[in-house]
Amino acid sequence: LSRISIFFMIGVTMWAVPHQLNKLQALKDLQTEHDGVFTKTSKRPHVILSCNPSVNVEQFVGEFFHEDHAMKTLRAPQLVLLIDQDPTNELRRLLLKYATRQRFFYE
């Protein structure tokens, strides 16, 4: 009887572990590299821009970070974009340009 129960438990384990791993992988696949949480710091102001994915935000972002009115201190404002789809190639270019200064976030 004990051998039968051990074989049964091994069989259930061999089925259950891959099944649960597939479920976890399916959940992980729902996330993108831009899913995340913006953590506000008390020393830096921030602006949250939420818009439809079809809106072109490049002009706003370019103006927001333009050197003519840039703040070069540690208190320079951060920009957080809340858009419910992956960024376009143009927006990825802007992200790479301004994310190095930790001033531009896409969540």
DSSP file with accessible surface (Angstrom, degrees, kcal/mol):
  #  RESIDUE AA STRUCTURE BP1 BP2  ACC     N-H-->O    O-->H-N    N-H-->O    O-->H-N    TCO  KAPPA ALPHA  PHI   PSI    X-CA   Y-CA   Z-CA
    1    1 A L     >        0   0  176      0, 0.0     4,-2.1     0, 0.0     5,-0.2   0.000 360.0 360.0 360.0 -39.7    0.0    0.0    0.0
    2    2 A S  H  >  +     0   0   82      1,-0.2     4,-2.1     2,-0.2     5,-0.2   0.876 360.0  52.3 -68.0 -35.5    2.8    2.4    0.8
    3    3 A R  H  > S+     0   0  191      2,-0.2     4,-2.5     1,-0.2    -1,-0.2   0.902 108.6  50.6 -66.1 -39.3    4.5    1.7   -2.5
    4    4 A I  H  > S+     0   0  119      1,-0.2     4,-2.4     2,-0.2    -2,-0.2   0.923 110.7  48.6 -64.4 -42.5    1.3    2.5   -4.4
    5    5 A S  H  X S+     0   0   54     -4,-2.1     4,-2.6     2,-0.2    -1,-0.2   0.883 111.0  50.7 -67.0 -35.8    0.9    5.8   -2.5
    6    6 A I  H  X S+     0   0   93     -4,-2.1     4,-2.6     2,-0.2     5,-0.2   0.941 111.3  47.6 -66.3 -45.2    4.5    6.8   -3.2
    7    7 A F  H  X S+     0   0  148     -4,-2.5     4,-2.4     1,-0.2    -2,-0.2   0.910 112.7  50.3 -60.9 -39.5    4.1    6.0   -7.0
    8    8 A F  H  X S+     0   0  142     -4,-2.4     4,-2.6     2,-0.2     5,-0.2   0.934 110.9  47.8 -64.2 -45.2    0.8    8.0   -6.9
    9    9 A M  H  X S+     0   0  121     -4,-2.6     4,-2.4     2,-0.2    -2,-0.2   0.897 111.9  50.0 -64.7 -39.0    2.5   11.0   -5.2
   10   10 A I  H  X S+     0   0   87     -4,-2.6     4,-2.6     2,-0.2    -1,-0.2   0.926 111.7  49.1 -64.6 -42.9    5.4   10.9   -7.7
   11   11 A G  H  X S+     0   0   38     -4,-2.4     4,-1.4    -5,-0.2    -2,-0.2   0.924 111.9  47.5 -62.2 -44.8    3.0   10.8  -10.6
   12   12 A V  H  X S+     0   0   65     -4,-2.6     4,-3.4     1,-0.2     5,-0.2   0.920 112.7  50.0 -63.6 -40.7    0.9   13.7   -9.2
   13   13 A T  H  X S+     0   0   79     -4,-2.4     4,-2.2     1,-0.2    -2,-0.2   0.917 107.1  53.8 -64.5 -41.4    4.1   15.7   -8.6
   14   14 A M  H  < S+     0   0  135     -4,-2.6    -1,-0.2     1,-0.2    -2,-0.2   0.801 117.9  37.5 -65.8 -25.5    5.4   15.0  -12.1
   15   15 A W  H  X S+     0   0  165     -4,-1.4     4,-1.6    -3,-0.2    -2,-0.2   0.877 117.2  48.8 -87.6 -44.0    2.1   16.4  -13.5
   16   16 A A  H  X S+     0   0   26     -4,-3.4     4,-2.8     2,-0.2     5,-0.3   0.885 104.7  55.5 -70.5 -41.8    1.5   19.3  -11.0
   17   17 A V  H  X S+     0   0   77     -4,-2.2     4,-2.4    -5,-0.2     5,-0.2   0.962 112.0  41.2 -62.2 -52.2    4.9   20.9  -11.1
   18   18 A P  H  > S+     0   0   61      0, 0.0     4,-2.3     0, 0.0    -1,-0.2   0.902 114.7  54.0 -62.3 -35.3    5.1   21.5  -14.9
   19   19 A H  H  X S+     0   0   70     -4,-1.6     4,-1.7     1,-0.2    -2,-0.2   0.934 111.4  43.9 -62.7 -45.5    1.4   22.5  -14.9
   20   20 A Q  H  X S+     0   0   97     -4,-2.8     4,-2.3     1,-0.2    -1,-0.2   0.879 111.4  54.1 -68.7 -36.2    2.0   25.2  -12.2
   21   21 A L  H  X S+     0   0  102     -4,-2.4     4,-2.5    -5,-0.3    -1,-0.2   0.893 106.7  52.3 -64.8 -38.2    5.2   26.4  -13.9
   22   22 A N  H  X S+     0   0  112     -4,-2.3     4,-2.2     2,-0.2    -1,-0.2   0.892 108.6  50.7 -63.0 -39.7    3.2   26.9  -17.1
   23   23 A K  H  X S+     0   0  109     -4,-1.7     4,-2.0     2,-0.2    -2,-0.2   0.923 110.8  48.6 -63.0 -43.7    0.7   29.0  -15.2
   24   24 A L  H  X S+     0   0  109     -4,-2.3     4,-2.4     1,-0.2    -2,-0.2   0.910 110.9  50.3 -63.1 -41.5    3.4   31.1  -13.7
   25   25 A Q  H  X S+     0   0   93     -4,-2.5     4,-2.2     1,-0.2    -1,-0.2   0.896 107.8  53.6 -64.8 -38.7    5.0   31.6  -17.1
   26   26 A A  H  X S+     0   0   57     -4,-2.2     4,-0.6     2,-0.2    -1,-0.2   0.906 110.2  47.6 -62.9 -39.1    1.7   32.6  -18.6
   27   27 A L  H >< S+     0   0  109     -4,-2.0     3,-0.9     1,-0.2     4,-0.4   0.907 111.0  51.1 -67.1 -40.3    1.3   35.3  -15.8
   28   28 A K  H >< S+     0   0  133     -4,-2.4     3,-1.4     1,-0.2    -2,-0.2   0.871 103.3  59.2 -64.8 -36.1    4.8   36.5  -16.4
   29   29 A D  H 3< S+     0   0  107     -4,-2.2    -1,-0.2     1,-0.3    -2,-0.2   0.696  93.4  67.3 -67.5 -17.9    4.1   36.8  -20.2
   30   30 A L  T << S+     0   0  133     -3,-0.9    -1,-0.3    -4,-0.6     2,-0.2   0.710  90.6  78.8 -73.6 -19.2    1.3   39.3  -19.4
   31   31 A Q    <   -     0   0  131     -3,-1.4     2,-0.2    -4,-0.4    -3,-0.0  -0.596  66.3-155.6 -91.1 150.8    3.9   41.8  -18.1
   32   32 A T    >   -     0   0   51     -2,-0.2     3,-1.6     1,-0.0    -2,-0.0  -0.708  36.6 -99.8-113.3 174.1    6.0   44.0  -20.3
   33   33 A E  T 3  S+     0   0  150      1,-0.3    -2,-0.0    -2,-0.2    -1,-0.0   0.697 122.3  55.2 -67.4 -15.0    9.3   45.7  -19.6
   34   34 A H  T 3  S+     0   0   29     73,-0.1     2,-0.4     2,-0.1    -1,-0.3   0.388  78.4 107.7-102.3   2.7    7.5   48.9  -18.9
   35   35 A D    <   +     0   0   86     -3,-1.6     2,-0.3    72,-0.2    72,-0.1  -0.665  52.9 100.3 -75.1 132.9    5.1   47.5  -16.3
   36   36 A G        -     0   0   48     -2,-0.4     2,-0.4     2,-0.0    -2,-0.1  -0.989  67.4 -81.6 175.8-169.2    6.2   48.8  -13.0
   37   37 A V        -     0   0  124     -2,-0.3     2,-0.5    70,-0.1    -2,-0.0  -0.984  26.8-139.9-127.8 129.8    5.8   51.3  -10.2
   38   38 A F        -     0   0   41     -2,-0.4     2,-0.7    67,-0.0    42,-0.0  -0.794  17.7-152.4 -86.6 127.0    7.0   54.9  -10.1
   39   39 A T        -     0   0  109     -2,-0.5     2,-0.2     0, 0.0    -2,-0.0  -0.904  11.0-138.9-105.2 115.4    8.3   55.7   -6.6
   40   40 A K        -     0   0  115     -2,-0.7     2,-0.4     2,-0.0     6,-0.0  -0.500  11.1-146.9 -72.4 135.5    8.1   59.4   -5.8
   41   41 A T    >   -     0   0   61      3,-0.3     3,-0.9    -2,-0.2    -1,-0.0  -0.818  14.2-132.0 -99.9 147.0   11.0   60.9   -4.0
   42   42 A S  T 3  S+     0   0  108     -2,-0.4    -1,-0.1     1,-0.2    -2,-0.0   0.722 102.6  54.2 -71.9 -18.5   10.4   63.7   -1.6
   43   43 A K  T 3  S+     0   0  156      1,-0.1    -1,-0.2     2,-0.0    -3,-0.0   0.560 102.3  60.2 -94.0  -8.9   13.1   65.9   -3.0
   44   44 A R  S <  S-     0   0   41     -3,-0.9    -3,-0.3    33,-0.0    32,-0.1  -0.971  72.8-137.1-125.6 129.4   12.0   65.9   -6.7
   45   45 A P        -     0   0   54      0, 0.0    33,-2.1     0, 0.0     2,-0.3  -0.346  24.7-160.2 -72.1 161.9    8.7   67.1   -8.2
   46   46 A H  E     -a   78   0A  59     31,-0.3     2,-0.4    -2,-0.0    33,-0.2  -0.979  14.7-146.4-144.3 157.0    7.1   65.1  -10.8
   47   47 A V  E     -a   79   0A  55     31,-2.8    33,-3.0    -2,-0.3     2,-0.6  -0.989  12.5-152.6-122.7 131.5    4.5   65.4  -13.6
   48   48 A I  E     -a   80   0A  97     -2,-0.4     2,-0.6    31,-0.2    33,-0.2  -0.928   9.3-169.2-107.5 124.2    2.2   62.6  -14.6
   49   49 A L  E     +a   81   0A  40     31,-3.3    33,-3.0    -2,-0.6     2,-0.5  -0.957   6.2 179.8-114.7 115.4    1.0   62.5  -18.2
   50   50 A S  E     +a   82   0A  87     -2,-0.6     2,-0.3    31,-0.2    33,-0.2  -0.971  18.2 144.6-116.9 127.6   -1.8   60.1  -18.9
   51   51 A C        -     0   0   29     31,-1.3    33,-0.4    -2,-0.5    -2,-0.0  -0.958  51.9 -75.8-154.2 171.2   -3.1   59.9  -22.5
   52   52 A N    >   -     0   0   97     -2,-0.3     3,-1.9     1,-0.1    31,-0.0  -0.446  44.7-120.2 -67.8 143.0   -4.6   57.8  -25.2
   53   53 A P  T 3  S+     0   0   36      0, 0.0    -1,-0.1     0, 0.0    30,-0.0   0.762 111.2  62.2 -60.4 -22.1   -1.9   55.7  -27.0
   54   54 A S  T 3  S+     0   0   99      2,-0.1     2,-0.3     0, 0.0    -2,-0.0   0.634  81.3 101.4 -80.4 -10.0   -2.7   57.4  -30.3
   55   55 A V  S <  S-     0   0   74     -3,-1.9     2,-0.8     1,-0.1    -4,-0.1  -0.555  75.2-130.2 -76.7 133.9   -1.7   60.8  -29.0
   56   56 A N        +     0   0  114     -2,-0.3     4,-0.3     1,-0.2     3,-0.3  -0.752  30.4 173.8 -86.0 110.4    1.8   62.0  -30.1
   57   57 A V     >  +     0   0   10     -2,-0.8     4,-2.8     1,-0.2     5,-0.2   0.418  52.4  97.9 -97.7   1.9    3.6   63.0  -26.9
   58   58 A E  H  > S+     0   0   51      1,-0.2     4,-2.9     2,-0.2     5,-0.2   0.891  83.2  49.2 -60.1 -41.4    6.9   63.6  -28.5
   59   59 A Q  H  > S+     0   0  167     -3,-0.3     4,-2.4     2,-0.2    -1,-0.2   0.930 112.9  47.4 -66.2 -41.9    6.4   67.4  -28.8
   60   60 A F  H  > S+     0   0   89     -4,-0.3     4,-2.9     2,-0.2    -2,-0.2   0.941 114.7  46.2 -62.8 -46.1    5.4   67.7  -25.2
   61   61 A V  H  X S+     0   0    0     -4,-2.8     4,-2.2     2,-0.2    -2,-0.2   0.924 112.2  50.9 -63.6 -43.6    8.3   65.6  -24.0
   62   62 A G  H  < S+     0   0   24     -4,-2.9     4,-0.2    -5,-0.2    -1,-0.2   0.906 114.7  43.3 -61.2 -40.4   10.7   67.5  -26.2
   63   63 A E  H >< S+     0   0  108     -4,-2.4     3,-1.0    -5,-0.2    -2,-0.2   0.892 110.3  56.0 -72.1 -38.6    9.4   70.8  -24.8
   64   64 A F  H 3< S+     0   0   40     -4,-2.9    -2,-0.2     1,-0.3    -1,-0.2   0.896 117.7  34.3 -60.3 -39.3    9.4   69.5  -21.2
   65   65 A F  T 3< S+     0   0    5     -4,-2.2    -1,-0.3    -5,-0.2    -2,-0.2   0.296  86.6 137.2-100.3  10.6   13.1   68.6  -21.4
   66   66 A H    X   -     0   0   74     -3,-1.0     3,-1.1    -4,-0.2    -3,-0.1  -0.255  58.6-129.4 -62.2 142.6   14.2   71.5  -23.6
   67   67 A E  G >  S+     0   0  150      1,-0.2     3,-1.1     2,-0.2    -1,-0.1   0.740  98.8  73.8 -67.1 -23.6   17.5   73.1  -22.6
   68   68 A D  G 3  S+     0   0  139      1,-0.3    -1,-0.2     0, 0.0    -2,-0.1   0.821 116.1  19.0 -62.1 -31.8   16.0   76.6  -22.7
   69   69 A H  G <  S+     0   0   96     -3,-1.1    -1,-0.3    -6,-0.2     2,-0.2  -0.041  94.2 139.5-129.1  34.8   14.1   76.0  -19.5
   70   70 A A    <   -     0   0   31     -3,-1.1     2,-0.6    -5,-0.1    -5,-0.1  -0.521  46.5-140.1 -80.7 145.5   15.9   73.1  -18.1
   71   71 A M        -     0   0   92     -2,-0.2     5,-0.1     6,-0.1    -2,-0.1  -0.933  13.2-170.5-102.8 119.8   16.6   72.7  -14.4
   72   72 A K        +     0   0  169     -2,-0.6     2,-0.1     3,-0.1    -1,-0.1   0.256  54.0  97.4 -98.0  15.3   20.0   71.3  -13.9
   73   73 A T  S >  S-     0   0   86      1,-0.1     3,-1.3     0, 0.0    -2,-0.1  -0.369  92.2-100.3 -94.2 176.8   19.7   70.7  -10.2
   74   74 A L  T 3  S+     0   0  153      1,-0.3    -1,-0.1    -2,-0.1   -31,-0.0   0.657 119.7  65.3 -69.5 -13.4   18.8   67.6   -8.3
   75   75 A R  T 3   +     0   0  138    -31,-0.1    -1,-0.3     2,-0.0     3,-0.1   0.224  68.8 136.4 -95.1  15.3   15.3   69.0   -8.0
   76   76 A A    <   -     0   0    2     -3,-1.3    -6,-0.0     1,-0.1    -4,-0.0  -0.393  63.3-103.6 -61.4 135.7   14.6   68.9  -11.8
   77   77 A P        -     0   0   25      0, 0.0     2,-0.3     0, 0.0   -31,-0.3  -0.275  28.9-135.9 -67.2 149.4   11.1   67.5  -12.3
   78   78 A Q  E     -a   46   0A   8    -33,-2.1   -31,-2.8    -3,-0.1     2,-0.5  -0.782  10.4-140.7-101.2 149.2   10.5   64.0  -13.4
   79   79 A L  E     -ab  47 104A   0     24,-3.5    26,-2.9    -2,-0.3     2,-0.5  -0.947  13.8-169.3-114.6 126.8    8.0   63.0  -16.2
   80   80 A V  E     -ab  48 105A   4    -33,-3.0   -31,-3.3    -2,-0.5     2,-0.5  -0.969   7.0-156.6-117.0 122.0    5.9   59.9  -15.8
   81   81 A L  E     -ab  49 106A   0     24,-3.0    26,-2.6    -2,-0.5     2,-0.7  -0.867   3.6-165.4 -98.8 129.2    3.9   58.7  -18.8
   82   82 A L  E     +a   50   0A  70    -33,-3.0   -31,-1.3    -2,-0.5     2,-0.4  -0.906  27.4 149.5-113.9  99.2    0.9   56.4  -18.2
   83   83 A I        -     0   0   17     24,-1.0     2,-0.4    -2,-0.7   -31,-0.1  -0.999  45.7-134.0-132.4 135.9   -0.1   54.9  -21.5
   84   84 A D  S    S+     0   0  137     -2,-0.4     2,-0.3   -33,-0.4   -32,-0.0  -0.023  80.8  53.5 -89.7  35.6   -1.7   51.4  -21.8
   85   85 A Q  S    S-     0   0  105     -2,-0.4    -2,-0.1   -32,-0.0     3,-0.1  -0.976  95.9 -77.7-153.7 166.2    0.4   50.0  -24.6
   86   86 A D        -     0   0   77     -2,-0.3    -2,-0.1     1,-0.1     2,-0.0  -0.298  58.6 -98.1 -64.3 148.8    4.1   49.5  -25.4
   87   87 A P        -     0   0    7      0, 0.0    -1,-0.1     0, 0.0     2,-0.0  -0.322  34.9-116.5 -68.5 150.8    5.9   52.6  -26.6
   88   88 A T     >  -     0   0   67      1,-0.1     4,-2.6    -3,-0.1     5,-0.2  -0.247  34.4 -98.9 -73.8 172.2    6.5   53.3  -30.3
   89   89 A N  H  > S+     0   0  126      1,-0.2     4,-2.0     2,-0.2     5,-0.1   0.886 125.4  52.1 -63.0 -37.5   10.0   53.4  -31.7
   90   90 A E  H  > S+     0   0   94      2,-0.2     4,-1.9     1,-0.2    -1,-0.2   0.913 110.9  47.0 -65.0 -41.3   10.0   57.2  -31.6
   91   91 A L  H  > S+     0   0   10      1,-0.2     4,-2.6     2,-0.2    -2,-0.2   0.885 108.6  55.3 -70.1 -34.1    9.0   57.1  -27.9
   92   92 A R  H  X S+     0   0   76     -4,-2.6     4,-2.5     2,-0.2    -1,-0.2   0.898 105.4  53.5 -62.1 -38.5   11.6   54.5  -27.2
   93   93 A R  H  X S+     0   0  129     -4,-2.0     4,-1.9     1,-0.2    -2,-0.2   0.933 110.1  46.6 -61.8 -44.0   14.2   56.9  -28.6
   94   94 A L  H  X S+     0   0    9     -4,-1.9     4,-2.4     2,-0.2     5,-0.3   0.896 109.9  54.2 -64.6 -40.3   13.0   59.6  -26.3
   95   95 A L  H  X S+     0   0   17     -4,-2.6     4,-2.6     1,-0.2     5,-0.2   0.930 109.9  46.6 -58.6 -45.3   13.1   57.2  -23.4
   96   96 A L  H  X S+     0   0  135     -4,-2.5     4,-0.5     1,-0.2    -1,-0.2   0.869 112.1  52.1 -65.3 -34.3   16.7   56.4  -24.1
   97   97 A K  H  < S+     0   0  109     -4,-1.9    -2,-0.2    -5,-0.2    -1,-0.2   0.909 124.7  22.4 -69.2 -41.5   17.6   60.0  -24.5
   98   98 A Y  H ><>S+     0   0   16     -4,-2.4     5,-1.1     1,-0.1     3,-1.0   0.628 105.0  76.3-106.3 -14.5   16.1   61.2  -21.2
   99   99 A A  H ><5S+     0   0   43     -4,-2.6     3,-1.9    -5,-0.3    -3,-0.1   0.766  82.0  71.7 -71.0 -21.3   16.0   58.1  -19.0
  100  100 A T  T 3<5S+     0   0  114     -4,-0.5    -1,-0.2     1,-0.3    -2,-0.1   0.798  98.5  48.7 -65.0 -24.4   19.7   58.3  -18.4
  101  101 A R  T < 5S-     0   0  126     -3,-1.0    -1,-0.3    -4,-0.1    -2,-0.2   0.300 114.4-120.3 -92.5   6.9   19.1   61.3  -16.2
  102  102 A Q  T < 5S+     0   0  128     -3,-1.9    -3,-0.2     2,-0.1    -2,-0.1   0.899  84.3 112.6  52.7  47.1   16.3   59.5  -14.3
  103  103 A R      < +     0   0   17     -5,-1.1   -24,-3.5     1,-0.2     2,-0.4   0.447  61.3  59.5-120.4  -7.2   13.8   62.1  -15.4
  104  104 A F  E     +b   79   0A   4     -6,-0.3     2,-0.4   -26,-0.2   -24,-0.2  -0.979  58.0 176.9-134.1 122.6   11.6   60.2  -17.8
  105  105 A F  E     -b   80   0A  53    -26,-2.9   -24,-3.0    -2,-0.4     2,-0.6  -0.969  16.5-159.2-128.2 141.8    9.6   57.1  -16.9
  106  106 A Y  E      b   81   0A  12     -2,-0.4   -24,-0.2   -26,-0.2   -26,-0.1  -0.962 360.0 360.0-120.5 109.2    7.1   55.0  -18.9
  107  107 A E              0   0   50    -26,-2.6   -24,-1.0    -2,-0.6   -72,-0.2  -0.884 360.0 360.0-118.8 360.0    4.8   53.0  -16.7
